[in-house]
Amino acid sequence: MNNILVTGSNGQLGSELKVLSTKYKEYNFFFETRDTLDITNEKDIEKFIKTNNINIIINTAAYTAVDKAENDEKNALEVNYKALRNLASLAKTSNLKLIHISTDYVFDGSNFKPYKEDDKTNPQGVYGQTKLEGEIAIKQINPKNSIIIRTSWVYSSFGSNFVKTMLRLGKERDELGVIFDQVGTPTYARDLAQSILDIVPKLENNVVEIYHYSNEGVCSWYDFAKSIFELSSIECKVNAIETKDYPTPAQRPHYSVLNKSKIKNDFRLLIPYWRDSLIKCLDILQKDN
């Protein structure tokens, strides 16, 4: 029996893994939150891993408050760097598989074509910098059978995200301004969760590998909002605005489309088109309501 530890299990990706886990009788899952397991404490994690005979770690835990991180670097480092260093060290000494989730924010967004895994990183804020430091830590420690998956624009029927915010605001207001000059690809957390579970039995690498994953296709936040309203039959006018018209403490990448050729080829993944996955998520949200 493979025992899988999922950290950050109350987040969007962790919640989707929990939903899908019922299909996998060959795995025994341990879904842990910050309240049940402190991954910044190496002794606590080591004890948990030994007690429960863990042999696979899926780390979905992260400090993801992008704007708050600008004035809270200490806590962002604890979760995005120190915790990962602990997990990677234990993965190496205990011969565990490790899948870690990272972000498109490690790039500065100045590219003109989809980012490949070996493109130059240049984070523009504390969140992206701490996530990059976490990546560097796992690569330096280099546990076998371990990978980093960078993703972007994650949404789900769980937690707080752009889709749920648009659904709420679209019903409350007659019109909204949404940024059109930031381009990327939405990622339905359930698709990513499914891909992770498909990848787990195929992990066999001596050097830590980085992969990119999002849904297929490209859009702006404006296009994303328009699609949400269209598919939900919400009558709300969407006005295209520039990033400068909606200033935030942290700078966002203007372009964060990810090239997914490597993950598709290495693990033979079929990745859905973003609008098709959005329809599925909206259907779940409609049924939940």
C-alpha positions in Angstrom: 0.0 0.0 0.0 1.3 3.4 -1.0 0.7 6.0 1.7 0.4 9.5 0.3 0.7 12.7 2.4 -1.1 15.7 0.9 -0.1 18.9 2.5 -2.3 22.1 2.3 -5.3 19.8 1.9 -7.9 22.6 2.6 -6.7 24.6 -0.4 -8.2 24.4 -3.9 -5.8 21.7 -5.2 -5.8 19.7 -2.0 -9.6 19.7 -1.9 -9.7 18.4 -5.5 -7.2 15.7 -4.7 -9.5 14.7 -1.8 -12.5 14.4 -4.2 -10.5 12.2 -6.6 -8.8 10.1 -4.0 -11.9 7.9 -3.5 -11.2 6.3 -6.9 -7.8 5.1 -5.9 -8.1 2.1 -3.6 -4.4 1.3 -4.1 -3.4 4.5 -2.2 -4.0 5.4 1.5 -4.2 9.2 1.7 -3.4 11.5 4.6 -4.9 14.9 4.0 -3.2 17.4 6.4 -3.7 21.1 7.0 -1.6 23.7 8.8 -3.6 23.0 11.9 -2.9 19.2 11.8 0.7 19.2 10.6 3.3 22.0 10.8 5.5 21.4 7.7 7.8 24.2 8.8 8.8 22.0 11.8 11.2 19.3 10.5 10.8 17.1 13.6 7.0 17.2 13.3 7.1 16.1 9.7 9.7 13.4 10.3 7.6 11.9 13.1 4.5 12.0 11.0 6.2 10.4 8.0 7.7 7.6 10.1 4.5 7.0 12.2 2.3 6.7 9.1 4.9 5.0 6.8 4.5 7.8 4.2 6.3 7.1 0.9 4.8 9.8 -1.4 4.4 13.5 -0.6 2.2 15.9 -2.7 3.0 19.4 -1.4 0.1 21.7 -2.3 0.7 23.9 0.8 1.9 27.5 0.0 1.7 31.1 1.2 -0.4 32.4 -1.8 -1.4 35.9 -0.6 0.5 37.6 -3.3 -0.1 41.2 -2.2 0.1 40.5 1.5 3.5 38.8 1.0 5.0 42.2 0.1 4.9 43.1 3.7 5.1 39.6 5.2 8.2 38.1 3.7 9.1 36.2 6.9 6.0 34.1 6.9 6.1 33.6 3.1 9.6 32.3 3.4 8.6 29.9 6.2 6.0 28.2 4.0 7.3 28.6 0.5 11.0 27.9 1.3 11.7 26.5 4.7 8.9 24.0 4.6 9.9 22.8 1.2 13.5 22.4 2.3 12.3 20.2 5.2 10.1 18.1 2.9 12.9 17.7 0.3 15.4 16.7 3.0 13.1 14.1 4.4 12.2 12.8 0.9 15.9 12.3 0.2 16.8 10.6 3.5 13.7 8.4 3.6 13.6 7.7 -0.2 10.1 9.2 -0.7 8.6 10.5 -3.9 7.8 14.2 -3.8 5.6 16.4 -6.1 5.8 20.1 -5.3 3.5 22.7 -6.8 5.1 26.0 -7.8 3.9 29.1 -9.9 4.2 31.1 -13.0 5.2 34.1 -10.8 8.8 32.9 -10.9 8.9 34.6 -14.3 8.7 38.4 -14.9 6.1 38.1 -17.7 8.2 39.8 -20.4 8.2 36.8 -22.7 6.5 36.8 -26.1 6.1 33.0 -26.4 5.0 30.3 -23.8 7.5 29.9 -21.1 9.6 26.6 -21.1 10.9 25.1 -17.9 14.5 26.2 -18.5 13.6 29.8 -19.4 15.2 32.5 -17.2 13.4 33.2 -13.9 13.0 36.7 -12.6 10.3 37.0 -10.0 8.9 40.6 -9.5 7.5 40.2 -6.0 8.0 38.5 -2.6 5.6 35.7 -3.4 7.3 34.7 -6.7 10.8 35.1 -5.1 10.0 32.8 -2.1 8.4 30.2 -4.4 11.6 30.3 -6.6 13.8 29.9 -3.4 11.7 26.8 -2.6 12.4 25.5 -6.1 16.1 26.1 -5.7 16.1 24.3 -2.3 14.5 21.1 -3.7 16.9 21.1 -6.7 19.9 21.5 -4.5 18.8 18.7 -2.1 17.8 16.7 -5.1 15.7 13.8 -3.7 15.1 11.0 -6.2 11.8 10.6 -8.0 10.8 14.2 -7.2 9.4 16.9 -9.5 8.2 20.5 -9.4 5.1 21.5 -11.3 4.6 25.2 -12.1 1.0 26.2 -12.7 -1.0 29.4 -13.2 -4.4 31.0 -12.7 -5.8 28.2 -10.5 -9.5 28.0 -9.8 -11.9 25.4 -8.4 -15.4 24.9 -6.9 -13.5 25.1 -3.6 -12.0 28.1 -1.8 -11.7 31.6 -3.0 -10.7 32.3 -6.7 -11.4 34.5 -9.7 -14.3 32.4 -11.0 -16.2 32.5 -7.7 -15.5 36.2 -7.3 -16.8 37.0 -10.8 -19.9 34.9 -10.2 -20.6 36.9 -7.0 -19.8 40.3 -8.5 -21.7 39.6 -11.7 -24.9 39.1 -9.8 -24.3 42.2 -7.6 -23.3 44.7 -10.3 -24.4 45.8 -13.7 -20.9 46.2 -15.0 -17.3 45.5 -14.0 -13.8 46.5 -15.1 -11.4 43.6 -15.7 -7.8 43.7 -16.8 -7.2 42.8 -20.4 -3.4 43.3 -20.6 -2.4 40.3 -18.5 -2.4 37.1 -20.6 -2.1 33.5 -19.4 -4.1 30.3 -19.1 -6.6 29.3 -16.4 -6.0 26.0 -14.6 -8.9 24.0 -13.3 -7.6 22.5 -10.1 -9.4 19.2 -10.7 -7.5 18.7 -14.0 -4.2 19.4 -12.3 -5.1 17.0 -9.4 -6.0 14.3 -11.9 -2.7 14.8 -13.7 -0.8 14.6 -10.5 -2.4 11.3 -9.6 -1.7 10.0 -13.1 2.0 11.0 -12.7 2.6 9.5 -9.3 3.2 5.9 -10.5 5.3 7.1 -13.4 7.9 9.0 -11.3 11.3 7.6 -12.0 14.0 10.2 -12.1 17.4 10.7 -10.5 17.5 14.5 -10.8 14.6 16.8 -9.8 12.7 17.8 -12.9 10.6 20.9 -13.4 7.3 20.8 -15.4 4.7 23.3 -16.5 1.0 22.6 -16.3 -2.1 24.7 -17.1 -5.1 24.0 -19.2 -4.8 24.4 -23.0 -5.3 27.7 -24.7 -4.7 31.4 -24.0 -6.8 34.3 -22.7 -6.7 37.5 -20.7 -8.5 38.1 -17.4 -11.0 40.1 -19.4 -11.7 37.1 -21.7 -11.9 34.8 -18.7 -14.5 37.0 -17.0 -16.5 37.3 -20.3 -16.6 33.5 -20.6 -17.7 33.0 -17.0 -20.7 35.4 -17.5 -21.5 34.0 -20.9 -21.5 30.4 -19.7 -23.4 31.3 -16.5 -26.0 33.4 -18.4 -25.2 36.4 -16.2 -26.0 39.8 -17.6 -23.1 42.0 -16.6 -21.2 44.3 -18.8 -17.4 43.8 -18.7 -15.2 46.7 -19.4 -11.6 46.1 -20.5 -9.1 48.0 -18.3 -5.3 48.2 -18.1 -3.2 47.0 -15.2 -2.3 50.6 -14.4 -6.0 51.3 -13.8 -6.0 48.6 -11.1 -2.8 49.0 -9.0 -1.9 46.3 -6.5 1.0 46.1 -4.0 2.6 43.2 -5.9 3.4 43.3 -9.6 1.7 40.6 -11.7 3.3 39.0 -14.9 1.8 40.6 -18.0 2.4 37.3 -19.9 2.5 33.9 -18.1 1.5 31.4 -20.7 3.2 28.1 -20.0 4.6 25.6 -22.5 3.3 22.2 -21.5 5.1 20.0 -24.1 7.5 18.4 -21.6 4.8 17.2 -19.1 2.6 16.0 -21.9 5.4 14.1 -23.6 7.0 12.6 -20.5 3.8 11.4 -18.8 1.5 11.1 -21.9 -1.0 13.5 -20.5 -4.1 14.8 -22.3 -4.8 18.4 -21.1 -8.3 19.9 -21.6 -9.0 23.2 -23.2 -9.6 25.9 -20.6 -13.2 26.8 -21.6 -14.2 23.1 -21.5 -12.9 22.8 -18.0 -14.6 26.0 -17.0 -17.9 24.6 -18.1 -17.4 21.6 -15.8 -16.5 23.7 -12.8 -19.4 26.1 -13.4 -21.7 23.0 -13.6 -20.5 21.8 -10.2 -20.9 25.3 -8.7 -24.5 25.5 -10.1 -25.4 22.2 -8.6 -23.8 23.1 -5.2 -26.0 26.2 -5.2 
